[in-house]
Amino acid sequence: MRWIYYGILSLISLGLLAAVVVIAAVSFILGQASQDLPDYKQLKDYEPPVITRVHAGDGRLLAEFAQEKRVFVPIDEIPELLKHAFISAEDKNFYSHPGVDYIAIARAALMNFKNIGRGRRLVGASTITQQVAKNFLLTNEVSYQRKIKEAILAYRMEKVLSKDRLLELYLNQIFLGNRSYGVAAASLNYFSKSLDELDISEVAYLATLPKAPNNYHPVKNHDKALTRRNWVIDRMMEDGYITSSQAELAKAKPLEMKERNKDHIVNAPYFAEEVRRDLMERYGENILYDGGLSVRTSVDPDLQRLAMKSLQDGLIAYDQRHGWRGPVKHLDALTNWAAALEDVKRPEGMLETWSLAVVLANNTNRTTIGLPNGKEAKILPDDMSWADQKPKVGDVIPVAKKKEGDNDKLYKLVQIPLIQGAIIALDPHTGRVLAMQGGWKFDKSEFNRATQAWRQPGSAFKPFVYLTALEYGFTPATLILDAPFVIEDRPGNFWRPENYSREFYGPTPLRVGIEKSRNLMTVRLADYIGMDRVVEQAKKFGIVDDMEPMLSYSLGAAETTLFRLTTAYAMLVNGGKEINPTFIDRIQDRYGRVLFQHDTRPCEGCGDLIKWQKQAVPTIPDVRKEIADPRHVYQIVSILEGVVKRGTGRRLASLGRPLAGKTGTTNDSKDTWFIGFSPDMVVGVFVGFDEPKPLGRKETGSSVSAPIFKSFMAEALKDKPPTPFRVPPGVRMVQINAETGQRAQPGDEKVIWEAFVAGTEPNDRIFVLDTGGITEMPSLSDGIVPDKYDGVGSGTGGTY
């Protein structure tokens, strides 16, 4: 029996030796796996990349910027129902295991053993803690080494981090498909709901996504997604989170994806891109795309919608004045026109409300067209009268409904304009940009013609020449000789500017030089007061930083942007106060701390939760720098009112409101402008080709840009009571003869109210700036009347 004893002893010894070897091997493997493990303690203070959200002035969403679209939600704010769904689907023992679920591992190993040879996918047993370790600290490499590291990290993390913290990290970090990182983003992108609005069927669906989001897309893989969703609902019931009746109701609910409500998103892509550039410059790429900033902008959604529509309508109007450029394509056969039309690619830049159509028949009283839906409609002759020739049968053309929401099958011919432009509206008192459209359509061209296009402003620059003259001692009634002007601007080269009308008008009140946009008066005035002063004025108002003191620049030859010039006009209407224009009101970090605030005025007595007890409203001081005498500035405002009443902007007078502004047209009508304002809003419009070329005969700031301003202002001011321009102290209003600049006399026909700085009101003496400088003319009492202007004029001025 001894040999049996020794045999058993030997087996025990071999078993112990084998155990020692296994333990040693396991220890070695664990030791190797434990080397160079990432520092999991960093997760205690980890801040996941969070989306930067940009909001309009009314709080609606304007844009989102992110590498990973994630909205971080603290664990206390995540609904219990959602937590239960993910725990049931991913890790039912989450709150009881130490990081690794050994029971689940054994169950998975048994299942995988049974499936050997069946070609089935291996079943995993990763806990939520292990998934956190993998998602935050490891790679997606499929290997036993990675799984071992994952288990070690999970076990250690459970010693340092609470279960709630681990679940918080998991639910906010995990990718759930459809550009969604974290449950909050997924809730918005799949169901257009916040987390607290989700029902059982919806939280169950979200819990199906961690394994393979693309495999369970609710539209592309609907049946598979529905089966998996119902499986999660059953797990929730088995785990006691919901009742059997709740489960049955949830499974009976259809699985439907709902896109985010676009009504809650403001369409202002040029504005949003300007904000993105600003944030990038302030904080850099990492903070912009991962920092979770909350940005409140100044854009007014209603004004933005008006700006976009007014500009697009204006560009269409110009484009149609210059004829039809032909069809998008021609179909040789119409036997299956609906299918053929579907294959025609939409031209880049078409508006969403437009569609392509094919001409099916032409007759004298209508054109029959076929639409992509296979139905027929018609275009009446008046709705394509702008086209030089009728589209032919088989032509594929862009069309739009004659009226929005029209069901009468009436359409009109349209085409994508080649010309471009921009419009910007801002508050002249605060500098807040209220609306901006930088081109025809953002997805056709992201180049912003309001902020990035440097163009010659032409006559729109003239008010700053005349403001300089008023500061130099001139008055709005001072006579300026409108006569030929020649100067040798460089050796052997003589410059001869001309009026737009190519006529001369003799001695004319200074006011008329702006109202009728007289080039010769402007050049003679700038030559007398000195271009150095004009250059300084342009710099002070931020129009141009470094302008050459050349006389041609007095007619707007120096390049600037619509944004800069509109801001300069804003400083006219606000009484000569410097403003810092802004697209952003406030920037907060992910914790709500204010990083930037545009309005930094001190406010004593302001604070949170102050009870109203009929106390006086706190007085907020005006800290704006005064850059010009408000009396002279008001004189320019008054003159620019005259532009609307009698001058190149008189087509705006029909609005019946206090408005002021100035047209601008450059050489050969390559750039057209209108910068105008009411007492509380300034609006700038620019229209021109991106590659400068003439807009055509008689196309000026008055015919191209002013109508866009008019369309915008008519709607923007529709429900607001008319407000007169504010007159500062020290200004006296005197009735004068608009032709002579002298005090009005009984019997004078053209009498206007003119603004004078107190002490400069006109008397019987008449002075004129002519070729010899300031000279005195015979007075009215001598019975001699200076050459007078006709009071109508056709010129809009410009650079010549």
Helices and strands as residue ranges (DSSP letters): H 2-34, G 40-45, E 52-55, E 61-65, G 75-77, H 80-90, H 102-114, H 128-137, H 144-160, H 163-173, H 183-191, G 195-197, H 200-206, G 213-216, H 222-238, H 244-252, G 262-264, H 269-290, E 294-297, H 301-321, E 329-330, H 337-342, E 354-362, E 367-370, E 376-379, G 381-384, E 395-401, E 410-413, E 420-426, E 433-437, G 458-461, H 462-472, E 479-482, E 487-490, E 493-495, E 506-509, H 510-515, H 519-529, H 531-540, G 551-555, H 562-573, E 584-588, E 594-597, H 630-645, G 650-655, E 660-665, G 667-669, E 672-678, E 681-688, I 701-705, H 706-716, E 731-737, E 751-757, E 766-770, E 773-777, G 780-782
